[in-house]
Amino acid sequence: MSNVARRSAGSSLSAFYRVAAVSVGLLAGLQASAHHSVSGQFDVSKKIVLTGTVEKVDWVNPHIYVHLKVTDEKGASAVWALGTVPVAMARKAGVTKESLLAAGQTVKVTAYPARDGTQNLGFLIRIDYPDGHFVSVNPDRL
């Protein structure tokens, strides 16, 4: 193999490693940016109160989502997607999927609205039930 051929193969190999290193760096950056703080995605300076029925609960990681059907004063319905704490944190606090489902009861939810103005999106911090008990999934923020 000539010197020219060796340099060519070496150049191709080092170019491959440079591309691989940049790709790994970009992927790591994307993964890190995919997980934001609550205040990065939701406006923690504002609280909204919603009244409705829980349609379903997505008991999944990285965050639980509660889907709340809310009917406004004009009779129009919308389902809110309310993110909350991870499953492990909820379990540690004694919160279960069943307690969030609320068995068809009308509940009052306190949440932070989406920072970017996305409609029907929020971060759930508390659910109040008709019998007076409540579930607070983020007690240090109430």
C-alpha positions as CSV (number, residue, x, y, z in Angstrom):
1,M,0.0,0.0,0.0
2,S,1.4,3.4,-0.9
3,N,1.9,6.3,1.5
4,V,-1.0,8.1,-0.3
5,A,-3.3,5.2,0.3
6,R,-2.3,4.9,3.9
7,R,-3.0,8.5,4.6
8,S,-6.3,8.3,2.9
9,A,-7.4,5.3,5.0
10,G,-6.1,7.1,8.1
11,S,-7.9,10.3,7.2
12,S,-11.2,8.4,6.6
13,L,-10.9,6.7,10.0
14,S,-10.1,9.8,11.9
15,A,-13.0,11.6,10.1
16,F,-15.3,8.7,11.2
17,Y,-14.2,9.1,14.8
18,R,-14.8,12.9,14.7
19,V,-18.3,12.4,13.3
20,A,-19.0,9.7,15.9
21,A,-17.8,11.9,18.7
22,V,-19.9,14.8,17.6
23,S,-22.9,12.6,17.2
24,V,-22.6,11.2,20.7
25,G,-22.2,14.7,22.1
26,L,-25.3,15.9,20.2
27,L,-27.4,12.9,21.4
28,A,-26.3,13.5,25.0
29,G,-27.2,17.1,24.7
30,L,-30.7,16.3,23.3
31,Q,-31.3,13.8,26.1
32,A,-30.3,16.3,28.8
33,S,-32.5,19.0,27.2
34,A,-35.5,16.7,27.0
35,H,-35.9,16.7,30.8
36,H,-36.6,20.2,32.0
37,S,-37.4,21.7,35.4
38,V,-41.0,22.4,36.3
39,S,-40.4,26.2,36.1
40,G,-38.8,25.8,32.7
41,Q,-41.9,24.4,31.1
42,F,-44.7,25.7,33.4
43,D,-45.4,29.2,34.9
44,V,-44.9,28.6,38.6
45,S,-45.9,32.2,39.3
46,K,-49.5,31.5,38.3
47,K,-51.9,28.9,39.6
48,I,-55.0,27.8,37.8
49,V,-57.9,25.9,39.3
50,L,-59.8,23.5,37.1
51,T,-63.0,21.5,38.0
52,G,-63.7,18.3,36.1
53,T,-63.6,14.5,36.0
54,V,-60.4,12.4,35.5
55,E,-60.7,10.7,32.1
56,K,-57.5,8.6,32.5
57,V,-54.2,8.5,34.2
58,D,-50.9,7.6,32.4
59,W,-48.9,6.0,35.2
60,V,-45.6,6.1,33.3
61,N,-42.1,7.5,33.6
62,P,-40.7,10.1,33.3
63,H,-43.9,11.8,34.6
64,I,-47.4,10.8,35.4
65,Y,-50.1,12.5,33.3
66,V,-53.6,13.0,34.5
67,H,-56.2,13.8,31.8
68,L,-59.0,16.0,33.2
69,K,-62.2,16.6,31.3
70,V,-63.3,20.2,32.0
71,T,-66.5,21.8,30.9
72,D,-66.6,25.6,30.7
73,E,-69.6,27.9,31.4
74,K,-70.7,27.7,27.8
75,G,-70.9,23.9,27.9
76,A,-67.7,23.3,25.8
77,S,-65.5,20.4,27.0
78,A,-61.8,20.1,26.8
79,V,-59.4,17.5,28.1
80,W,-56.4,18.9,30.0
81,A,-53.1,17.0,30.0
82,L,-51.6,17.6,33.5
83,G,-48.1,16.3,34.0
84,T,-46.9,15.7,37.5
85,V,-44.2,14.0,39.5
86,P,-42.5,10.7,38.5
87,V,-44.0,7.4,39.5
88,A,-41.4,6.7,42.2
89,M,-42.0,10.0,43.9
90,A,-45.8,9.5,43.8
91,R,-45.4,6.0,45.3
92,K,-43.1,7.3,48.0
93,A,-45.8,9.9,48.9
94,G,-48.4,7.2,49.0
95,V,-50.2,8.4,45.9
96,T,-51.6,5.6,43.7
97,K,-53.0,5.5,40.2
98,E,-56.4,4.7,41.7
99,S,-56.3,7.7,44.0
100,L,-55.7,9.9,41.0
101,L,-58.5,8.4,38.9
102,A,-61.0,9.6,41.5
103,A,-63.6,7.0,40.4
104,G,-65.7,9.4,38.2
105,Q,-66.0,12.1,40.9
106,T,-65.9,15.7,40.1
107,V,-62.6,17.0,41.4
108,K,-60.9,20.4,41.8
109,V,-57.3,20.5,40.4
110,T,-54.7,23.2,41.2
111,A,-52.0,23.4,38.5
112,Y,-49.4,25.6,36.9
113,P,-50.2,26.5,33.3
114,A,-47.8,25.9,30.4
115,R,-45.2,28.7,30.2
116,D,-45.5,28.9,26.4
117,G,-49.2,29.3,26.4
118,T,-50.0,25.8,25.1
119,Q,-53.8,25.3,25.6
120,N,-55.0,22.6,28.0
121,L,-51.5,21.7,29.3
122,G,-50.4,22.1,32.9
123,F,-48.5,20.7,35.8
124,L,-50.8,19.2,38.5
125,I,-49.9,20.0,42.1
126,R,-53.1,19.2,44.0
127,I,-56.4,17.4,43.6
128,D,-59.3,18.2,46.0
129,Y,-62.0,15.6,46.3
130,P,-65.7,16.2,47.1
131,D,-65.4,14.5,50.6
132,G,-62.8,17.1,51.6
133,H,-59.6,15.0,51.3
134,F,-56.9,16.0,48.9
135,V,-53.8,14.6,47.2
136,S,-50.9,17.0,47.0
137,V,-48.2,15.6,44.7
138,N,-45.9,18.6,45.1
139,P,-46.4,19.8,48.6
140,D,-43.3,22.1,48.8
141,R,-44.8,24.3,46.0
142,L,-48.2,24.9,47.5
